[in-house]
Every structure is written in structure tokens, then in C-alpha cells.
Amino acid sequence: MANSLITPTIIAKEALMQLENNLVMASLVHRDYQSEFKGGQGSTVQVRKPVKFLAVDGAALSEQDVIESYTSVTVDQRKHVSWAFTTADETLSIEEYSKRYIAPAAAELAQAIETSLTGLYSSVWQSVGTPGTTPSTFLELGAARQRLVESAAPMTKEIIGAMDPAAALKIANDLKLVNVGDKVKTALERVRVGKYGGLENYENQSLRIHTNGARGGTPLVNGANQFLLDAAVTTALLSSNTQSLVIDGASNSITGWAKAGDVFTLAGVYAVNPKTRQSTGRLQEFVVTADANSNGSGAVTLSISPQMVTTGKYQNVSAGPADNAALTFLGTAATGYVQNLCFQENAFALVTVPLDEPRGGVESSQMVHKNIGIRVARQYAIASDKNFIRLDILYGVKAIYPELAVRLWG
């Protein structure tokens, strides 16, 4: 039956349903910060991070400084889809209208959110897998869980695996003999592949390919003492969790010598369990947080994460790098690799915020469900006898706790 009353409210309800149905990554990350935002685009909320202490010996009081650290999420992503249609189109049933207009528009908005979230891989330094080889075995996935356990991630939270279609197919093939009914049922409905290697795995078509920097030369640390003692850790540094590392020995005058998202290790710098503060026996990985060029003498200043802290309650490495310590990068220079992600929910945050209602003779409606919101606005143009309609979303994403995530290179 024809429906001549397809209003912005009806469209908003249908668009929100279609948007939610197309979200994968967004359904797996933390989405509870929306209430903290009071403004619109550009608003920022400060997220408090846990305070750390250090147990000391003896009965004598040993007062410790309390360092409050924060990280911020900024709502800076504004996306919309718009189209025009004649008044005759409004006589369509909502099912027909949704199929022709709303569903593809909502799918595109969902894709924008998914792409933003998977792009957070570049904030994650922990890495497992073999670049150029699709992960498929129990041990390869289990290595991601092992890395999170060694990093003292709380095991009360489920570990999620977001896998590209090639990895998902191989995992599903291994699962077919142990959990056929559940895998088939849920894979069709929710792209769930199944539990494998201690991870709850989902297929994700939006995972990024990271292309390494051009690199070249023999990069070495230029000068010792490029690390922090616990006393030097400040609120500002903890909030950014980045530091500079000066190196030399790179190829001269290379633009894009390193790219944001490149991962490397430093000779002699081992990861430390943040609870026991004992070495894990593996080299600590670092991620480059901003593109960097080499100058005419082969020097490069890298912005990296995490910071290197060698003593005290925030210790995360066994020692700082010595002068001329070698850097070893993951993967081949100027080559792209799929970035599968293994993470706990709190590693990444998604915040969507309602938009202001438009003025000036515009009909609009806004719908929010489970902290996902969408606004629909419609305006009639008498000259063309058309209605112009747009679907808008406003959101922000952030790697709140990147230490709760691992990149599984493919």
C-alpha cells in the first residue's frame, strides 16, 4: 500500500535501524562516553586513566606522588549523505523508499564510521604475526592473546578479533569441524566467525592496509638517555604517551622515511610486565605516531609511542636504548600489509553526538539508540518541485587504551 506520509521522523527511524545493521567494528568498541559531551563539533571530553602505585618495603611511610593522567576524545568527524527526489517519490511505501534511498545511504555512513575505527590501528604498537602471511592457525591468534596477558590486560573482558575476509575464511575452515551449527548461524547474521585462539572473531571488510615508510640506511639511536625515569613522568607526558627518538644512519633526504603506523623494536630494550615490572623476554615494540623525513645527513626525529619509562610505577621497558642501538622495523619498506586487530572493548572509543536542529523552514528529526545517533533534514525547493534530504552523523574515535590492543599483521 502506498504511503504518502514519509516524514523525516519515519526516515530517521528507518535510517538508524539500517545504520546499526551495517556496523561491525562500532558494535565491538566502547560507546559509553556520549553523555560526557555537552557541545557539538569540536567538543572534547577528558577520559581519566588509572593511577599507578609502587609497593615499597618496610614499615616506614614512603609517600608517593599521585599523577592524574587523562586522554581526550574529540568529536571532529562530520559525515553526511544527501539526495533529491520528487514529491511523487513520497508516495512510495516505506519498504520501497528504504530500499532505494535509505539503506544505501545508511550503509555509506556506517562505512565511514567503520573506516575511522579501523584506522586506529596506527595508535597500536603491540604486534604479532608475519607481515605478508595471512594468519590462520590457533597459535597465530593465540599469540595476540598471549601478548595482552603479558601486558596485564584484565582478563575479565573478552578479547575480540577483527579479521579481514582472507583470515576469516581460514579460521572458519578450521572451526567447521568443531562448531558447525553455531558458526553457520551467526556468521550469516552477525559476521561472527567463532571463538578461536582465545579470541571471539568477526569478519571485517574495513580493515586497513598499512604501507610502511620508504626507510633505507642503517638506523641507529643517536645518543643514550632517550628515555624517562619515573620522576620525569608528568601528567602532560602521560596524556600524550608519545616521545621523540633521535636517530641517525638513515638514507639521506628521504621524504616519508617513516610513516605513522610503522612498528619497530630497539636492540636491548625489552618489554616489562606492568604489574610485576619484570622483563617478558621479548623486545618492546614502538609505533611511529607521525610521518618523518630524513635530512641531508641521514638524521631523523621520530615521534613514537609508548614512552620509554625505565624505573618506578610506570616502568614499561627493561632499560633505555644505548647509543647506536639498532632499530628493526616490522615488514619490508614501502610495502603494504593488512592490519587485523585483536582488542578488548575499552581499547577504542566511539562517541556520536546529536547535531543541532536546523532552522529556516527545514523539517528535521533526530534518532538515538544505543549511543548511535543520526539526524534527517528535508527541505522543499519550489523551483524544481523536489525535496532535498540529508542524513548526518557527528562522531569522534580514539584509541583510549592502545595497550589493550594488538595488531595481527597479514
N, C-alpha and C positions, 0 to 999 in steps of 0.2 A: 504494500500500500504506500502511495506517495506521501511524503512528509514535507509540508510546506513551511514548517517552523524549525528549521535547522539553525538554531541560535548559537551565539558564541559559547553559552554555557554548555549546550549539548556537545559542541565541537570540543570544548576543553575537557569534558569528561571522557570522551572517546579518545582524544589525543593523549591524555595522561595514561589511560589504560594501554594504548599502543606503545607509548614511550617506555613504560615499565616492562612490557613484554619483550622489548628489544634490548634490555640492559642485562649484561652478564657481569662484567667487572664491577660495575656500580652496585650490584646486588651483594657483592662479597667484601666490600670495604666498609670502613666506619662512616656512618652518616648522621651522627647524633649531635653535631656542633651547630646545626641550623639555628637553634634558639639563642645562641650567643651573639648572632649578628643583628645589629639594630639599624644599619644603613643599607644603601644599595650598592651599585657597582663601585669597586674600590675599597669597600669596607674590609676591615681586618679584625680578626679575633686572635688573642694570645692564648695559646694552649700551654698550660703548666706541665713541666716534665718532672719526673720523680727526683727527690733529693736523695743523695747518697751519703752514707757514713762509713767509717772505718773502725772496726773493733780494735781496742788497744789493750795492752797488758797492764796488770796491777790494779791496786785499789785507789791510787791517786787519780783525782779528776783530771781528765785531759779534754778541755773544751775544744770543739771543732767548729770551724766556720760553716754556716749553713748557706749554701749557694742555691738560690732560687733561679731556675732556668726555664726559658719559655721558647716556644717556636710559634710562628704565626701562619695563619691561613688567610689568604686574600681572595675575595670574590672578584675576579678580574676576567672571567670568561663569559662573554655575551654572544649567544648564538640565536639565529632565527631562520625560519623558512617562510616564504610568502608566495602567494599566488593570487590571481584574479579569476573570477568566474561570473557568469551572467546570472541574473535573477532566476532564469529558467532552471539553472542547476540546483537551486534551493528546493525545488520540488522533488528532488531525488530522495529515496529512503536513506536513512542514516547508514544502513549497511552499504549501499552503493556509494554514498558520499565518502564514507570511511575508506573503502577500497580504492577509490580513485584519487583521493586527496590526502586524507588524514594519515592513513597508515604509512605511505611512503615519506610524508613529511616528518612524522614522529620517528621513523626509522633513521632518518638522516640526523636528527637531533640526538638520538641515542648514540649514534656512531661518533658524534662529536665528543660526547662525554666519555665514551669508551676509549677513544684515541687520546684524550687528555690524561686519563688514568694510567693507561699502559705506558705513556711517555714518562711516567715517574720512575721507570727503570733506571734512568740516568742519575738518580739520587742514591742508588743502592750500590754498595761496594762488595758485599759478600757474593762470591761467585763459585759455581761448581759446573761440571760438565766439560765437554771437549768442543771448543769452537769449530763449527763446520760439520759436526756429527749430531744427528737428531737423537735426543735422549729417548731411551726405550726400556731400559732394564730397571728392575727393582732397586739395584744398587745405585744407579744414577739418580733416581728420585730420592732414595733414602739418604743420599749424601747431602741433599738440601736440608732434610730434617736434622741430620747429624750436625750440620753447621749451626742451625738455630739452637739446638740443645747446648752445643759448646759455647754459644753466645748468651746462655742463660735466659733464653726466651721462655716465658711462662707456658708450661705445658697444659695449662687449663684451657687454652684456646686452640681450636682446630687449625691445622696448617693447610692452606689452600694451594693448589697447583693450577695455574692458568697456563694451558698448553696450546701451542699452535696446532693446526689440523694434522700435520705430519706426526708430531709426537703423540697427539691424542689417539690417532689411529693405531700406532704401535702399542700404546698402553691398553687400549680397548681389546686388541688382539690377544694380549697376554691374559686379560681378565675374562675372556669369553668362556673359559672352562670352569671358572670358579664362581661366577656370579651372573649368569646369563640373563635371568629374568629381570633382576633389578637394573642391570646395566642397560638393557634394551629399553625398558620402560622409561627410565629417567633421562637417558641420552637424547631421546627424541623430544622430550618435553622441556628439559632444562639444560641441555648440552652437558649434562653431568656424565663423565666418563666412568668414574668409580673410584674407590679407595685403593691406593696402590703406593707402596713405598712410604707409608705413614702419612700420605697426603690425600686430601679429598680433591680429585682432579676434575677440571672443567675445560672443555674446548673453547678457545677464544680466537676469533678471526682477526682481532685488532692488535695483536701483539706486534711490537716494533722490531725492526731490524736496525741494529746499531752498526754504523760504519766507523771503524777505527780511524784515528788520525794518520797523517802521512808518515810521521815519525822519521826514522833514519839516524844513523850515527850510533854511538855507544853512550847512552845517557847515564850519567853518574851524579850522585849527590854532591853539590858544591858547598862544602863546609859542614862541619859537625854541629851538634847542638840545635838542630832544627826540629825541636820538639818542646813539649811543655812539662814542667814539673807541676805537681798538684797545686802548689801555692800560686802558680801563674794562671790557673784556670779561673776565668771570670765569667760573670753572667752573660756578658756580650758574646764571648767566645763560645760558651755552651749553647747559646741560642742559635748561632750560625753553624756550629760544628764543622767549620772549614778553617783551613790554614794555608799558608803559602809554603811551597817547597821549591828551593832554588836548585837547578841542576845545570850541568854543562855537558859537553861531549855530544850534543845533538848535531844533526846536519845543519849547516848554516842557512839562514834566511829561508825558512820553510813556513809558509802560511798554512795554518791548520796542522802544525806538527802534532799537537794533541787535540782531541775533541772531547767535549763534555760527554761523559759516559764511559770513556776509556778506563780500563781497570789495570792496575799494576801492583807488584809487590816490591819490597825493598830488601836487599840482602841483609840478613841478621836481625830483621825486625819481625818478631813473632807475635801472633795474636795471644791475648790473655783472657782467660775466663773472667768476666766482670764480677762474679761472686767470689771465687777462690783467689783471683789475681795470680793464678798460676798459668804458665805458658801452655798452650794447647799443642805445641809442637808443629804447628803449621805457620807459614808466613802470613802476616796480616795483609789483606787486600785493601787498596785505596782506590777511590774513584775520582777522576778529574771532573771538577764541577763547572768549568768554563773553558771554552776553546783557548788554546795558547799557541803562539808563534815562536819560532826560534829566531834569534837575532844573527847578525853577521859573524859573531864569534861562536855560535852554537850554544848560547845560553838560553834557558827557558825558565820562566817562573810559573809554576803550576799552582792552581787553586785546587786543593784536594780535600776529601772527607773520607774518614773521620779525622779529627785532630789526633795527633800522637801525644798521649799522656803516659809518662813512664813511671810515676810514683803516686801513692795515695789512693783515695777512694774512687777516683775517676780513671785509674790506670787501665789502659786497654792494649798496651804493647809492652813487650819484654824489655826493650831498650830503644833509644832513638837511633837513627841511621848514622853510621860513621861517614866521615868524609870519603868520597869516592865509592860509596856503596852503590852497587849496580841496581838499576831499575829493570824489571822484567814485566813486559806488558802481555796481557792476555789476547791471544789471537794475532792474526797477521795484519800488518799495516795496510790501511786503505781498503780493508775487506769488511763486508757486512755479515752480521750473524744475528739469527733470531734470538730474541730475549724472552724466553719463558720466565714466568715469575712464580716463586713459591713464597708464601707470606701468611702472616696472621692478620686478622681483620684490622687491628689497630695500626698496622704499618702505614696504611694510606687512608686519607680522609677525603670525602666528597661532601661539599656543602652547596646546596641550592637555596636560593633566597628569592622570595616573591618580588616581582617587579612592581613599580608604581603603576597605578591605574592611569591610562592615557586620558587626555581631555580633548575638547574640540569636536564634539559630535561623533566620537568614536564609541562603538559598543565594545565591551570587553568582559572577559571572565577569567578568573584565575582559580586553578585547582591544585591542591597539595595533598599528597598521600605518601605516607612512609618517608617523609622528608625529601620527596621529589616533587618539584612544582613546575607548572607550565602556565603561561598566560596566552590567551587568544584575544586578538583585537580585530575588529571588522569596521570598514568604512565604505560608504557608497559614493560612487562617482557618477553624477547625473549625466555628464557629457558622453560617457561610454556605456551607460546602463550596466555597469559592472560593480561588483563588490570586491574590494581588496581585503585580503585576510592575511594575518601573520601569526605564527606560533613562535613565542620567545621563551628562552630559558636563560637564567643567570646563575653561575656557579663558580666554585673555586675548588682546586685539588691541591694536595700537598702530601709529601712523604713525611708524616708526623714522626714515626719511629722507623727510620730506614733499617735500623739494626734488627728489626723483626721481619726482614725480607731477604731473599736470596735470589740471585739471577742464575737461571739454569740455561747456559748457553747452548744453542743448537746450530 
